[in-house]
Amino acid sequence: MVDRARLAAFLRTRREALQPEDVGLPRGRRRRTDGLRREEVAALCDMSADYYSRLEQPRGPRPSEHMLAAIARGLHLSLEERDHLFQLAGHATPRRIRRGDHISPGLMRILDRLEDTPAQVVNHLGETLKQTRMAVALLGDETAFEGRARSVYYRWFTDPASRLVYAENDRRAHSRLLVADLHGTYVREGRNSHAADLVSALQEASPEFAALWREHPVPGPYCAAKHFRHPQLGAMELHCQTLIDPDQPQRLLVFTAAPGTESHARLQLLSALGG
């Protein structure tokens, strides 16, 4: 059963402890108290300000596991704090939600400071957990998929539309890179893992994947140039820099272009498209 009073108190303490600078927001001259405003937390959690405010009052509905996971990310909770949040809301500790689904506070702080750059956090199954506005403008909303389609590995080999963002000449090499990347996860996690389930599904769904899997490809350089084809801005040559979280199976991907190039100029135009 949900403990509304303690849930509300817990949310308030974590909101008040989180400073604007921690999430990449300006403090502003009119901010009278430390901590974030409720509407700011709601925006970070991708929910309405009214919904979040009712949780703190406390008079809101019992939040679902999906909403709790969003709140945990928005408030930059540690794994232990996230588990406590679930218990206060009357849900079991989310063991079925893999460690790779919860973004660490440190990684979230870095991502928050990259708002003017295409960047996103991806877990070991190729599932995008969080994107900047610029990443959405470049790649589309990769957090909106459900089921196996959450994985970029699965989408790439089963949905032809997922390849349109890459230049045609790069697609074969990208296929090999994705298979090699998934193969590394499979080797680390074993035959009874979620990665193994994903591999089995792809072997059935995609002859291309099955053929590449039999070759045992090894990952190449992650920072090699990638050639994108944006529907509005055209061709862009970008590099993908990768930051690996040492505590969780996650990576922060940051897309950059060489200064002074046409690709760099087009990348700066993404800001207008990102809304």
C-alpha positions as CSV (number, residue, x, y, z in Angstrom):
1,M,0.0,0.0,0.0
2,V,1.2,3.5,-0.8
3,D,2.4,5.6,2.1
4,R,1.3,9.0,0.7
5,A,2.6,11.1,3.5
6,R,6.1,9.6,3.6
7,L,6.2,9.5,-0.2
8,A,5.4,13.2,-0.4
9,A,8.0,14.0,2.3
10,F,10.7,12.0,0.5
11,L,10.0,13.8,-2.8
12,R,10.1,17.2,-1.1
13,T,13.5,16.5,0.5
14,R,15.1,15.2,-2.7
15,R,13.7,18.1,-4.7
16,E,14.9,20.7,-2.2
17,A,18.4,19.1,-2.1
18,L,18.8,19.2,-5.9
19,Q,20.2,22.6,-7.1
20,P,19.5,24.2,-10.5
21,E,23.2,23.8,-11.4
22,D,23.0,20.1,-10.8
23,V,20.6,19.7,-13.7
24,G,21.9,22.3,-16.0
25,L,19.4,25.0,-15.2
26,P,20.2,28.7,-14.5
27,R,19.7,29.8,-10.9
28,G,18.2,33.1,-11.9
29,R,17.9,36.3,-9.8
30,R,14.3,35.6,-8.6
31,R,14.9,32.3,-7.0
32,R,14.3,32.9,-3.3
33,T,15.1,29.4,-1.9
34,D,17.5,26.6,-2.7
35,G,16.4,23.6,-4.5
36,L,14.3,23.1,-7.6
37,R,10.7,24.2,-8.1
38,R,8.0,21.6,-8.6
39,E,7.4,22.6,-12.2
40,E,11.1,22.2,-12.9
41,V,11.1,18.7,-11.5
42,A,8.0,17.8,-13.4
43,A,9.7,18.9,-16.7
44,L,12.8,16.8,-15.8
45,C,10.4,13.8,-15.2
46,D,8.4,14.4,-18.4
47,M,5.1,14.7,-16.5
48,S,2.7,17.5,-15.9
49,A,3.4,20.0,-13.0
50,D,-0.1,19.3,-11.6
51,Y,0.6,15.6,-11.4
52,Y,3.9,16.0,-9.6
53,S,2.5,18.7,-7.3
54,R,-0.3,16.4,-6.2
55,L,2.2,13.7,-5.3
56,E,4.0,16.2,-2.9
57,Q,0.8,17.6,-1.3
58,P,0.0,14.6,-0.8
59,R,-3.2,13.9,-2.7
60,G,-2.1,12.4,-6.0
61,P,-2.9,9.0,-7.4
62,R,-0.6,6.0,-6.7
63,P,2.2,6.4,-9.3
64,S,2.9,3.5,-11.6
65,E,6.3,1.9,-11.9
66,H,6.9,3.7,-15.1
67,M,6.2,7.1,-13.5
68,L,8.4,6.2,-10.5
69,A,11.3,5.3,-12.8
70,A,10.8,8.7,-14.5
71,I,10.8,10.5,-11.1
72,A,14.0,8.6,-10.1
73,R,15.7,9.8,-13.2
74,G,14.4,13.4,-12.9
75,L,15.5,13.7,-9.3
76,H,18.9,12.0,-10.0
77,L,18.2,9.4,-7.3
78,S,20.8,6.7,-6.5
79,L,19.8,3.1,-6.9
80,E,19.2,2.8,-3.2
81,E,17.0,5.9,-3.2
82,R,15.1,4.6,-6.2
83,D,14.3,1.4,-4.5
84,H,13.1,3.3,-1.4
85,L,10.9,5.4,-3.7
86,F,9.3,2.3,-5.1
87,Q,8.6,0.9,-1.6
88,L,7.0,4.1,-0.4
89,A,4.7,3.9,-3.4
90,G,3.7,0.4,-2.6
91,H,5.6,-1.4,-5.3
92,A,8.2,-4.1,-5.0
93,T,11.8,-3.2,-5.3
94,P,12.3,-3.2,-9.1
95,R,14.5,-6.2,-9.5
96,R,13.0,-6.9,-12.9
97,I,14.2,-3.5,-14.0
98,R,17.8,-4.1,-14.8
99,R,20.6,-2.0,-13.3
100,G,21.2,-0.8,-16.8
101,D,17.8,0.9,-16.8
102,H,18.6,3.4,-14.0
103,I,20.9,6.3,-15.0
104,S,23.4,7.1,-12.2
105,P,23.3,10.7,-10.8
106,G,26.8,11.4,-12.1
107,L,25.9,10.4,-15.6
108,M,22.7,12.4,-15.4
109,R,24.7,15.5,-14.3
110,I,26.9,15.2,-17.3
111,L,24.0,14.8,-19.7
112,D,22.2,17.8,-18.2
113,R,25.2,20.0,-19.2
114,L,25.0,18.8,-22.8
115,E,21.7,20.4,-23.8
116,D,23.3,22.1,-26.8
117,T,24.8,18.9,-28.0
118,P,23.3,15.6,-29.4
119,A,23.9,13.2,-26.6
120,Q,22.1,10.2,-25.1
121,V,22.5,7.4,-22.5
122,V,22.2,3.9,-23.9
123,N,22.3,0.6,-21.9
124,H,23.9,-2.7,-22.7
125,L,20.9,-3.8,-24.8
126,G,21.0,-0.8,-27.0
127,E,18.0,0.8,-25.3
128,T,18.1,4.6,-25.2
129,L,17.2,5.8,-21.7
130,K,17.5,9.5,-22.0
131,Q,18.2,12.0,-24.9
132,T,19.0,15.7,-25.1
133,R,16.7,17.8,-27.3
134,M,19.5,17.9,-29.9
135,A,19.7,14.1,-30.0
136,V,16.0,13.9,-30.6
137,A,16.4,16.4,-33.4
138,L,19.2,14.3,-35.0
139,L,18.0,10.8,-34.4
140,G,14.3,11.0,-33.5
141,D,12.8,10.1,-30.1
142,E,14.4,6.7,-29.4
143,T,12.9,6.5,-25.9
144,A,9.3,6.1,-27.3
145,F,9.7,2.5,-28.4
146,E,8.3,-0.5,-26.5
147,G,9.1,-4.2,-26.3
148,R,12.1,-5.5,-28.3
149,A,11.9,-2.4,-30.5
150,R,13.4,-0.4,-27.6
151,S,16.7,-1.9,-28.7
152,V,18.6,-0.2,-31.5
153,Y,20.0,-3.6,-32.4
154,Y,16.5,-5.0,-33.0
155,R,15.2,-2.0,-34.8
156,W,18.2,-1.8,-37.2
157,F,17.7,-5.4,-38.4
158,T,13.9,-5.5,-38.4
159,D,12.7,-2.0,-39.4
160,P,14.2,-0.5,-42.6
161,A,13.1,3.0,-41.5
162,S,15.6,2.9,-38.7
163,R,18.5,3.0,-41.3
164,L,17.4,6.1,-43.1
165,V,19.3,8.4,-40.8
166,Y,22.6,6.9,-41.9
167,A,24.2,7.4,-45.3
168,E,23.7,4.3,-47.5
169,N,27.4,3.7,-47.9
170,D,27.8,3.5,-44.1
171,R,25.0,1.0,-43.4
172,R,26.9,-2.2,-44.0
173,A,29.7,-1.2,-41.6
174,H,27.2,0.0,-39.0
175,S,25.4,-3.4,-39.2
176,R,28.7,-5.1,-38.4
177,L,29.5,-2.7,-35.6
178,L,26.1,-3.3,-34.0
179,V,26.4,-7.1,-34.2
180,A,29.9,-6.9,-32.7
181,D,28.7,-4.7,-29.9
182,L,25.8,-7.1,-29.1
183,H,28.2,-10.0,-29.3
184,G,30.4,-8.5,-26.6
185,T,27.4,-8.1,-24.3
186,Y,26.3,-11.7,-25.0
187,V,29.7,-13.0,-24.1
188,R,29.8,-11.1,-20.8
189,E,26.3,-12.0,-19.7
190,G,25.9,-15.6,-20.9
191,R,23.3,-17.8,-22.5
192,N,20.6,-17.1,-19.9
193,S,20.6,-13.4,-20.2
194,H,18.4,-10.7,-21.8
195,A,21.1,-10.3,-24.4
196,A,20.8,-14.0,-25.3
197,D,17.0,-13.6,-25.7
198,L,17.6,-10.6,-28.0
199,V,20.2,-12.6,-30.1
200,S,17.8,-15.5,-30.5
201,A,15.0,-13.2,-31.7
202,L,17.3,-11.4,-34.2
203,Q,18.6,-14.7,-35.6
204,E,15.0,-15.7,-36.4
205,A,13.9,-12.3,-37.7
206,S,16.9,-11.2,-39.8
207,P,19.0,-13.4,-42.1
208,E,21.5,-10.5,-42.3
209,F,22.0,-10.5,-38.6
210,A,22.3,-14.3,-38.5
211,A,25.0,-14.2,-41.2
212,L,27.0,-11.5,-39.4
213,W,26.6,-13.3,-36.1
214,R,28.3,-16.4,-37.5
215,E,31.3,-14.3,-38.4
216,H,32.0,-13.3,-34.8
217,P,32.8,-9.7,-35.6
218,V,34.9,-7.7,-33.2
219,P,34.1,-4.0,-32.5
220,G,36.1,-1.5,-34.4
221,P,36.9,2.1,-33.5
222,Y,33.9,3.8,-31.9
223,C,35.0,7.3,-32.8
224,A,35.3,6.6,-36.5
225,A,33.4,9.2,-38.6
226,K,29.7,8.5,-39.1
227,H,27.8,9.9,-42.0
228,F,24.2,11.0,-41.2
229,R,21.5,12.1,-43.6
230,H,19.1,14.5,-41.9
231,P,15.8,15.0,-43.7
232,Q,16.0,18.8,-43.3
233,L,19.7,19.6,-43.0
234,G,21.2,17.1,-45.3
235,A,24.5,15.2,-45.0
236,M,26.6,15.5,-41.8
237,E,29.9,13.8,-40.8
238,L,29.9,13.3,-37.1
239,H,32.0,11.6,-34.5
240,C,30.5,9.7,-31.6
241,Q,32.5,10.0,-28.4
242,T,31.6,7.4,-25.8
243,L,31.8,7.7,-22.0
244,I,31.4,4.4,-20.2
245,D,29.8,4.2,-16.7
246,P,32.1,2.1,-14.6
247,D,29.3,1.0,-12.2
248,Q,26.5,0.2,-14.6
249,P,26.2,-1.2,-18.1
250,Q,25.6,2.1,-19.7
251,R,27.3,4.5,-22.1
252,L,26.9,8.2,-22.8
253,L,27.1,8.9,-26.5
254,V,28.0,12.4,-27.6
255,F,27.9,13.4,-31.3
256,T,30.3,16.1,-32.4
257,A,31.5,17.7,-35.7
258,A,34.9,19.2,-36.5
259,P,34.8,23.0,-36.1
260,G,34.8,25.0,-39.2
261,T,33.2,22.3,-41.3
262,E,29.8,22.4,-43.1
263,S,28.8,19.5,-40.8
264,H,29.5,21.7,-37.7
265,A,27.4,24.5,-39.1
266,R,24.5,22.1,-39.8
267,L,24.8,20.6,-36.4
268,Q,24.4,24.0,-34.8
269,L,21.2,24.4,-36.8
270,L,19.7,21.4,-35.0
271,S,19.0,23.6,-32.0
272,A,16.2,25.3,-33.9
273,L,14.8,21.9,-34.9
274,G,15.0,20.6,-31.4
275,G,12.3,23.0,-30.2
